[in-house]
Amino acid sequence: MKATDPRKIYEQPPYSDKQQTPPGTEKEMSPTVDHGESSYQGSGRLKDRHALITGADSGIGRAVALAFAREGADVAISYLCEDEDAQETERLVTKAGRKAVLLRGDLSEGSVCAEIAGKALKAFGSIDILVNNAAFQRSYQNFDDISVDEFEETYRINVFAMFRLCKIVLPQMKAGASIINTGSIQSFDPSESLIAYASTKAAIVSFTRSLAGLAIKQGVRVNAVAPGPVWTPLIPSTLPKEKVKEFGSQTIFGRAAQPAELAPIFVFLASDQASYVSGEIYGATGGQMPM
């Protein structure tokens, strides 16, 4: 069988420069986003496990939810306010024959983190996989334009929510469970226009490696995935038009990734196949990860 050229799996499309209002929605994306709807096939690697995924309404979060469900896991779908997108993720999970729970709320609030974790635990009885994927991002060309309030907001969502959810979920996890955090190429190669976001992603990498040493004492593995450019609603809703049109062109593939290309990494890290993998940062940056 002839191998497929990875550069040609997704031809670089013309990205629409239509700006969205944050946090953005899937239906306004052009081109449409591939979450693996027609390509991902499960093999029972997560059979009867229970997952809580934040930011699961769209983008990487939806792709991971779909893949987890097709691997046999029930999925709690945490999201901010994008009801229509979240309902589509729910539909994909239930179509795969698994239970889905919608959990709407702003993770920047500590009480909401507790409420969402509590509802997921009540619905499933336990959480075996926690994916901290929700993120807040804004782009600025001038440092003076970044407000203190927004800088703090970025940390509340990207870092403090991860910390709070781990504090609640980790104690009830049993040996073999997994925590997966979403880092970024920005963790290692920060852009000057993404100071707040990039610094939170660096914090996520450090947090992941530190927590791994503690969590393994109860048999729980902690890892992170560091994507490069990925085509999600976050892009047209937070980046300038000129950045959107050339998004991903700097990679060796000459294009951005689709969420469907990231989901298998999360599946691997959540599965027993990664039994000797903890404290690791898995890059999927299109060849950009600094050595």
C-alpha positions as CSV (number, residue, x, y, z in Angstrom):
1,M,0.0,0.0,0.0
2,K,1.3,3.4,-1.0
3,A,2.1,5.6,2.0
4,T,0.3,8.9,2.3
5,D,2.4,12.1,2.2
6,P,1.7,13.8,5.6
7,R,1.9,17.2,4.0
8,K,-1.0,16.3,1.8
9,I,-3.4,14.9,4.4
10,Y,-4.8,18.4,4.7
11,E,-4.0,20.8,1.9
12,Q,-3.3,24.3,3.2
13,P,-6.7,26.0,2.6
14,P,-7.3,29.7,2.3
15,Y,-8.3,30.7,5.8
16,S,-11.1,33.2,6.0
17,D,-10.1,36.4,7.7
18,K,-13.6,36.9,9.1
19,Q,-13.2,37.9,12.7
20,Q,-15.3,36.2,15.4
21,T,-16.3,37.5,18.8
22,P,-14.4,35.6,21.5
23,P,-14.6,32.7,22.4
24,G,-15.7,31.9,18.8
25,T,-17.9,29.2,17.4
26,E,-17.4,26.2,15.1
27,K,-20.2,27.1,12.7
28,E,-18.5,30.3,11.6
29,M,-15.2,28.6,10.8
30,S,-14.0,28.6,7.2
31,P,-12.7,26.1,6.3
32,T,-14.6,23.8,8.6
33,V,-12.7,22.0,11.4
34,D,-11.9,18.3,11.3
35,H,-12.4,16.6,14.7
36,G,-12.1,13.1,13.3
37,E,-15.8,12.7,12.7
38,S,-15.3,10.6,9.6
39,S,-11.8,9.2,10.3
40,Y,-11.2,8.3,13.9
41,Q,-11.8,4.6,14.7
42,G,-11.5,3.4,18.3
43,S,-10.2,0.0,19.5
44,G,-11.5,-0.1,23.1
45,R,-8.4,1.3,24.7
46,L,-10.4,3.4,27.2
47,K,-13.3,1.0,27.7
48,D,-15.7,2.0,30.5
49,R,-13.4,4.8,31.8
50,H,-14.8,8.2,32.8
51,A,-13.2,11.4,31.5
52,L,-13.7,15.1,32.4
53,I,-12.5,17.4,29.5
54,T,-12.5,21.2,29.9
55,G,-13.0,23.3,26.8
56,A,-14.6,20.3,25.2
57,D,-17.2,22.1,23.1
58,S,-14.9,22.7,20.1
59,G,-11.4,22.4,18.7
60,I,-9.0,20.1,20.4
61,G,-11.4,19.4,23.2
62,R,-14.1,18.2,20.9
63,A,-11.7,16.0,19.0
64,V,-10.4,14.4,22.2
65,A,-14.0,13.9,23.5
66,L,-15.0,12.1,20.3
67,A,-11.8,10.0,20.3
68,F,-12.3,9.0,23.9
69,A,-15.9,8.1,23.3
70,R,-15.0,5.9,20.4
71,E,-12.4,4.3,22.5
72,G,-15.1,3.4,25.1
73,A,-15.0,6.2,27.6
74,D,-17.9,8.3,29.0
75,V,-17.2,12.0,28.8
76,A,-18.1,15.0,30.9
77,I,-18.0,18.1,28.6
78,S,-17.0,21.3,30.4
79,Y,-17.4,24.5,28.4
80,L,-17.9,28.2,28.9
81,C,-21.1,29.4,27.1
82,E,-21.0,27.9,23.6
83,D,-24.2,25.8,24.0
84,E,-24.6,24.9,20.3
85,D,-21.0,23.7,20.0
86,A,-21.2,21.8,23.3
87,Q,-24.4,20.0,22.2
88,E,-22.7,18.9,19.0
89,T,-19.9,17.4,21.1
90,E,-22.5,15.7,23.2
91,R,-24.2,14.3,20.1
92,L,-20.9,12.8,18.9
93,V,-20.2,11.2,22.2
94,T,-23.7,9.6,22.5
95,K,-23.6,8.5,18.9
96,A,-20.5,6.5,19.8
97,G,-22.6,4.8,22.4
98,R,-21.2,6.5,25.5
99,K,-22.6,8.7,28.2
100,A,-22.1,12.5,27.9
101,V,-22.7,15.1,30.5
102,L,-22.8,18.8,29.7
103,L,-21.2,21.1,32.3
104,R,-21.6,24.8,31.5
105,G,-19.6,27.4,33.5
106,D,-16.8,29.9,33.8
107,L,-13.7,28.0,35.1
108,S,-12.1,31.3,36.2
109,E,-14.3,31.0,39.3
110,G,-13.1,28.6,42.0
111,S,-16.7,27.8,42.9
112,V,-17.5,26.8,39.3
113,C,-14.5,24.5,39.2
114,A,-15.8,22.7,42.3
115,E,-19.3,22.5,40.9
116,I,-18.2,21.1,37.6
117,A,-15.9,18.5,39.1
118,G,-18.6,17.6,41.6
119,K,-21.3,17.1,38.9
120,A,-18.9,14.9,36.8
121,L,-18.1,12.8,39.9
122,K,-21.8,12.5,40.7
123,A,-22.7,11.5,37.1
124,F,-19.9,8.9,36.7
125,G,-19.0,7.9,40.3
126,S,-15.4,8.4,39.5
127,I,-13.1,10.3,37.1
128,D,-10.3,8.2,35.5
129,I,-9.0,10.8,33.0
130,L,-8.8,14.6,33.6
131,V,-8.0,16.7,30.5
132,N,-7.2,20.4,31.4
133,N,-7.7,21.9,28.0
134,A,-9.7,25.1,28.4
135,A,-7.8,28.2,27.6
136,F,-8.1,32.0,27.3
137,Q,-6.0,33.9,24.8
138,R,-5.7,37.5,23.5
139,S,-3.2,39.1,21.1
140,Y,-1.6,42.5,21.6
141,Q,1.1,44.3,19.6
142,N,1.9,46.7,22.5
143,F,2.7,45.7,26.0
144,D,0.9,48.7,27.5
145,D,-2.4,47.5,26.0
146,I,-2.4,44.4,28.3
147,S,-4.4,45.2,31.4
148,V,-3.7,43.8,34.8
149,D,-7.2,42.4,35.0
150,E,-6.8,40.5,31.7
151,F,-3.4,39.2,32.7
152,E,-5.0,37.8,35.9
153,E,-8.0,36.4,34.0
154,T,-5.6,34.5,31.7
155,Y,-4.0,32.9,34.7
156,R,-7.3,32.1,36.4
157,I,-8.5,30.2,33.4
158,N,-5.4,28.6,32.1
159,V,-3.5,27.9,35.3
160,F,-5.7,28.3,38.4
161,A,-8.6,26.2,37.0
162,M,-6.1,23.4,36.2
163,F,-4.7,23.6,39.8
164,R,-8.2,23.6,41.3
165,L,-9.5,20.7,39.2
166,C,-6.4,18.6,40.0
167,K,-6.9,19.4,43.7
168,I,-10.5,18.0,43.6
169,V,-10.1,15.1,41.1
170,L,-6.6,13.7,41.9
171,P,-7.5,12.5,45.5
172,Q,-10.2,10.1,44.2
173,M,-8.1,8.8,41.3
174,K,-7.0,5.2,41.4
175,A,-3.8,3.6,40.0
176,G,-3.8,3.7,36.3
177,A,-5.6,7.0,36.1
178,S,-4.3,9.9,34.0
179,I,-4.1,13.7,34.0
180,I,-3.4,15.4,30.7
181,N,-2.8,19.1,30.4
182,T,-2.7,21.2,27.2
183,G,0.5,23.2,26.9
184,S,1.7,24.8,23.6
185,I,4.6,25.6,21.4
186,Q,4.2,29.0,23.2
187,S,5.5,27.2,26.4
188,F,8.9,27.0,24.7
189,D,8.9,29.6,21.9
190,P,6.7,32.5,23.1
191,S,5.4,35.1,20.7
192,E,5.8,38.7,21.7
193,S,2.1,39.3,21.0
194,L,0.9,36.6,23.4
195,I,2.7,37.4,26.6
196,A,0.0,36.5,29.0
197,Y,-1.1,33.3,27.2
198,A,2.5,32.1,26.5
199,S,3.6,32.6,30.1
200,T,0.6,30.5,31.4
201,K,1.5,27.8,29.0
202,A,5.1,27.8,30.4
203,A,3.6,27.5,33.8
204,I,1.5,24.5,32.7
205,V,4.6,22.6,31.6
206,S,6.3,23.3,34.9
207,F,3.2,22.3,36.9
208,T,2.8,19.1,34.9
209,R,6.4,18.0,35.5
210,S,6.2,18.8,39.2
211,L,2.8,17.2,39.8
212,A,3.9,14.0,38.0
213,G,6.4,13.2,40.8
214,L,3.7,13.5,43.4
215,A,0.8,11.8,41.6
216,I,2.8,8.7,40.7
217,K,2.9,7.9,44.4
218,Q,-0.7,6.8,44.0
219,G,-0.2,5.4,40.5
220,V,-1.5,8.4,38.6
221,R,0.3,9.6,35.5
222,V,0.5,13.3,34.6
223,N,1.6,14.5,31.1
224,A,1.0,17.4,28.8
225,V,0.5,17.9,25.0
226,A,2.2,20.9,23.4
227,P,0.5,21.7,20.1
228,G,1.8,24.1,17.5
229,P,-0.7,26.0,15.4
230,V,-4.1,24.3,15.4
231,W,-7.2,25.5,13.5
232,T,-9.8,26.1,16.2
233,P,-12.3,28.9,17.0
234,L,-9.7,30.5,19.2
235,I,-7.8,31.6,16.1
236,P,-10.2,33.8,14.2
237,S,-11.6,35.2,17.5
238,T,-8.3,36.3,19.0
239,L,-5.7,36.9,16.2
240,P,-5.5,39.8,13.7
241,K,-6.8,39.1,10.2
242,E,-3.3,39.1,8.7
243,K,-2.2,36.4,11.2
244,V,-5.2,34.3,10.6
245,K,-4.7,34.2,6.8
246,E,-1.1,32.9,7.1
247,F,-1.8,30.7,10.2
248,G,0.4,27.7,10.3
249,S,2.5,28.6,7.2
250,Q,5.7,28.7,9.3
251,T,5.6,24.9,10.1
252,I,7.5,22.4,8.0
253,F,4.1,21.2,6.8
254,G,3.3,24.6,5.6
255,R,-0.1,24.5,7.3
256,A,-1.8,24.4,10.7
257,A,-2.9,21.1,12.3
258,Q,-6.5,20.0,12.5
259,P,-7.7,18.9,16.0
260,A,-8.2,15.4,14.6
261,E,-4.4,15.1,14.3
262,L,-3.9,15.9,18.1
263,A,-6.6,13.6,19.6
264,P,-4.6,10.3,19.1
265,I,-1.8,11.7,21.4
266,F,-4.3,12.3,24.2
267,V,-5.7,8.8,23.7
268,F,-2.3,7.3,24.0
269,L,-1.5,9.3,27.2
270,A,-4.8,8.3,28.7
271,S,-4.4,4.6,27.9
272,D,-2.5,1.7,29.4
273,Q,-0.1,1.8,26.5
274,A,1.5,4.8,28.2
275,S,2.1,3.0,31.5
276,Y,5.7,4.2,31.7
277,V,5.0,7.7,30.6
278,S,4.7,10.5,33.1
279,G,6.1,14.0,33.5
280,E,6.4,14.2,29.7
281,I,5.6,17.0,27.3
282,Y,4.5,15.6,24.0
283,G,5.1,18.1,21.2
284,A,2.9,18.2,18.1
285,T,4.2,21.5,16.8
286,G,4.7,20.9,13.1
287,G,8.4,20.7,13.5
288,Q,8.8,23.8,15.5
289,M,9.7,22.4,19.0
290,P,13.0,24.0,20.1
291,M,15.7,21.5,20.8
